[in-house]
Amino acid sequence: MELFNTPKHLLWTAAVLIAGVVVLGCRPADSPPPLQPPAETEAKPVSEPAEEPVEGPELKAPVSPEREPAVRPESEPAVHPESESPAEPDRESEPPAEPGPEHEAMAGPDLEPEPDLPTVPESILDPDSRPPVGTEIEEPAEEKPVDLGPPLVEAPLKPLDPKRPVWLDAKNKRVVLVGQICQTEAPLELFACLKGTKEHEAIVVVDVLAQSVHAGLLAVGAEVGNPVQWEPQYKPASGTEIEVTVVWKDEKGQRKTARAQDWIQNIETKQAMTQPWVFAGSGFWQDAETGERFYQAEGGDLICVANFASAMLDVPIQSTQTDSALMFFAFTERIPPLGTPVTLVLTPKLEKPKEKENSEEP
């Protein structure tokens, strides 16, 4: 009975609440949730500036309950409203694409590699090391031949080379050269070599051409033999025997003379070398393309004590050129100091013509 005595506005309030509970409990499970205002999200920093939208008519999309949320997931690319094409991805985060057939089709002709450029001196690159403007830079002077003085022989000489110290003594049938001491204590492959070749294993160095010496020996009657032969079996060098004499001045300026063998020591016997030299004559090498011929002794092998097929003068015995088995050493105590000018005299040992016997006419 108290219910009927309750005021009417309280009864209406209770009825509305009961009706709301019934309605909420009967909503289908697959119905969309009530629309909620989008939550405010914190803006993330953008690595690249966003592209400005292309001006055009403003497009409005219809609003529906199933519309995408206002904030897209990070994995979904943005779509331009006009082109509907995905935005350019972040190039820093993606690996470079491998070249495909479409790249090969667009490739141009093969380019030739650039030639190697000369190395630039550091003095040019470093501004602090450059000379002041207007300073004259001195070019390196050309190497001038050393003045070794005249040959120490008393005879009329004819130059075999106008620029080099080699002469022909036609009267005494000999060739004269001027050089200097380059080694006094070393294992030897040569007695005399050409300048700029084998000074580390020779006693005397001469600034001449081997072919000039060869021509001079021929002019005074020497006959060329054959260089050493190793295959199929060893065959020693041959040719006219050549006597080699050395002439120099000591520290007091007195003229001295010796056989070249006296400056060479046999490593086993500790005595002076006794073997002679023969005019083996070296050989020639011809360029197959140009046809030009080169005299092989120009490589330095002028007067050798180890066997070389390129030797102009060689010893007629088996003498290895292997460093660990060389036969000869410089006879140090007999050799003048380094740099001493030396005259070399090459005299062929020619056979004397037989005298005709006087015969009476019958």
Secondary structure, DSSP 8 states (H G I E B T S, - for coil): -TTTTS-HHHHHHHHHHHHHHHHHHT--TTS---------------SS----------------TT---SS--TTS--B-TTT--B----TTTS------HHHHHH---------------HHHH-GGGS--TT---------------S-S--S--EESSTTSSEEEETTTTEEEEEEEE--SSSB-SEEEEETTTSGGG-SEEE-S-HHHHHHHHHHTT--B----B-SSS-B---B-EEEEEEEEE-TT--EEEEEGGGGEEETTT-SB----EEE----EEE-TTT--EEEGGGGSEEEESS--TT-SEE-SS-----GGG--EEE-GGGS--TT-EEEEEEEE--------------
